[in-house]
Structures are given as C-alpha cells and as structure tokens.
C-alpha cells in the first residue's frame, strides 16, 4: 500500500508550451518514460475511487482525505488530496480486462518525470527518478489521449514518504521552492482536478449531444 498527497492540473490541448518549458527548468534532465496505455474502469461521477490496469498490474486508488483548495502563490492554486493505492499483479492483463465484462477507458500516456527528495523541513534537492528517496515529490508532465480524438496535457505533483512530517506540507514547500526559483506559469484552480474527476469530466463531455 502506498500513500501520496497530490495536486494536478489539466489542459485540453496537444501542447502546453509555457508549462512544459517551466517543467524542464531544473538541475537535471527530466526522464522521458516509454509511451504506455492505461485502462481505467469506467465509473461515471465516481471521484473518490480509481481502478486501472497498467503494466501487468491492477491498481486501486482511493481518496482518504480531501485537503481542499490551496493557494501556493498569486499565480498557482489547486485541489490537494491524499490517496491510498494498492497494486496487484495480473497473470494476463488482456484476459482480465475481457473477463470483467465491464467498460474500460483506454488512455494513452507520454509521461516525463522529475524527482525531488526532502533533505530537511525547508530543503529539497533534485535526484534521479530511479534513486531511492524516503520523503519527497514527483513532478510529472504528461500528454494524454483517450485514443480517439481527445488530447490533453497535465502537470502534477505527488508527495510521498514517511509521516514524520505532513506530506501536504511537502507539496506546499516543494511548490514554494519552484515558484521562488522560477517564474511558474499560471495554474488556476479552475483546471485543477485529480484523475477520477478528469475521467468523469471526459464522460460528461462525451455524453453531451
């Protein structure tokens, strides 16, 4: 079981130039992950739970705390939530998807990541994404497609680690450091949501006449 505190923003577009340029500012090059396809169980209007199949695993993610809206600066505000995630290996993902007889949403992802570890309460340094960090944050920029004709970009921060310090504060201190050191583009609360909320939005958009 993994516990994270997260904040994300979504933009309907094939590109998000100012956000991507800001994302790439750092001491190390961002790591580009291979393109992958995640299958999300279709659960319209369910915003507390996410179920998906990816890389031969079934992942279940449940929101355990809604931390509400946080203003990180006069340019950046978003919804912060805490989640628990469970992961179970699958012998055959395709057979599992077919056997459920449930609708699954196919989402393609081009994901680029940067990783930061918290050294002390107010100090965070960038490390290689594959390096071990007990407490810190993942910053990710992702291009998304529903494999039909809908294209999106997303920027997100996931705080992780032990609980000697509130991970919500990790998110705050991480963003405060980036905003202080770089000119962060405008990220308004109106486009801030988590994946279950975004999937519900896709469902509502696709069902409109």
C-alpha positions, 0 to 999 in steps of 0.5 A, a space after each residue: 500500500 502506498 500513500 501520496 498527497 497530490 495536486 494536478 492540473 489539466 489542459 485540453 490541448 496537444 501542447 502546453 508550451 509555457 508549462 512544459 518549458 517551466 517543467 524542464 527548468 531544473 538541475 537535471 534532465 527530466 526522464 522521458 518514460 516509454 509511451 504506455 496505455 492505461 485502462 481505467 474502469 469506467 465509473 461515471 461521477 465516481 471521484 473518490 475511487 480509481 481502478 486501472 490496469 497498467 503494466 501487468 498490474 491492477 491498481 486501486 486508488 482511493 481518496 482518504 482525505 480531501 485537503 481542499 483548495 490551496 493557494 501556493 502563490 498569486 499565480 498557482 492554486 489547486 485541489 490537494 488530496 491524499 490517496 491510498 493505492 494498492 497494486 496487484 499483479 495480473 497473470 494476463 492483463 488482456 484476459 482480465 480486462 475481457 473477463 470483467 465484462 465491464 467498460 474500460 477507458 483506454 488512455 494513452 500516456 507520454 509521461 516525463 518525470 522529475 524527482 525531488 527528495 526532502 533533505 530537511 523541513 525547508 530543503 529539497 534537492 533534485 535526484 534521479 527518478 530511479 534513486 531511492 528517496 524516503 520523503 519527497 515529490 514527483 513532478 510529472 508532465 504528461 500528454 494524454 489521449 483517450 485514443 480517439 480524438 481527445 488530447 490533453 496535457 497535465 502537470 502534477 505533483 505527488 508527495 510521498 514518504 514517511 509521516 514524520 512530517 505532513 506530506 501536504 506540507 511537502 507539496 506546499 514547500 516543494 511548490 514554494 521552492 519552484 515558484 521562488 526559483 522560477 517564474 511558474 506559469 499560471 495554474 488556476 484552480 479552475 483546471 485543477 482536478 485529480 484523475 477520477 474527476 478528469 475521467 468523469 469530466 471526459 464522460 460528461 463531455 462525451 455524453 453531451 449531444 
